[in-house]
């Protein structure tokens, strides 16, 4: 471990010797003495961790030296030692950035020792946090984490790279299980904000009467049960990233408050009057079509346009079938490593079975299927019988039935009508067919849908 550097700035040779000897008792401390402010400042480039600074130097006042230290290297922690017992002097120095103020008395060297210990513990903690965030950043390297070689996923990679170049808001669209939060984390941990917090909140999982206090926090006594102040998620995300998942579930009243926060970049905690400035990058996600929610009156149009930054639409797994085997192999390796199992081979019959299934639960479902198959296998080979795919009594089971091409076509149209709430216009666009084709099938009774309107 690199030695912990301590600079002692003290013009009294005898007192400086006492402090230097006392701190040098710890072999991990590298202690250096200076007799003047000028001599010390000429060596500040050596980046000490702590400076023990005499307040009354012959060439500079302690306040002036403290100011210069903070201008040149604000990370250096400064402990002021002085014979003055004036409280106002100590308070002013602490306001200017001093870590501690110690009066020169019989206990001074012990107080200095304890203060240095606390600083070192804080430095160690900060270094651990930095290392952890760097490891997280490596973990969320999207080129190795979001796997696939298909054209749809390559397009996603391109959009993620574009998102990294600026702080533009990002709107992630996609079905449940496609990996929206994974993409949000990949953007954050590869951006300039990666050393600050990534705060995720699932709007749909929080009761509407609690969402405001969850987002903005609250002051002590704001409501029954508010025994202490609590910082909200928006404030936690300051200088970092706020990820609002399932934002379409937010009620209209809360949408109004969110809009104001995005416009003013400030919040008020519930029950408080203090205006708190916030700086965060916003990433939102939903499995719903926000534009359609606006048309239905469920989502504010002004908020919708405020949120519309860079849109990343995640493809369903059935739209990137070339990636199924790549992902399957990865999930097998991951499961075996986590559970300390020997490598398991996926047989050709198992691969064929995996490729035939449409995965309504997307990547999340594939991961669960593979993990169960690893457990059911003999520990050497994963066979087709080890793979449990729930195709019975589901819309997706139609692909395993023997039908004519026309019957298959009608089944596909019906499947998409159900999925998109019988929106004929949207289904026609998705399937690249005419609206009249769908209307005629419904009118002729070839497609039986509960609601025959668009």
PyMOL commands that set and color helices and strands:
alter all, ss='L'
color gray80, all
select helices_A, chain A and resi 13-23+37-41+44-46+62-72+87-95+108-139+142-145+151-164+180-189+203-205+211-216+233-236+247-249+252-264+290-295+301-307+317-338+348-356+362-376+384-386+395-400+405-419+424-431+435-443
alter helices_A, ss='H'
color red, helices_A
select strands_A, chain A and resi 4-9+29-34+50-54+77-82+100-103+170-173+198-202+217-218+230-231+241-245+266-267+276-277+281-286+310-313+345-346+381-382
alter strands_A, ss='S'
color yellow, strands_A
deselect
rebuild
show_as cartoon
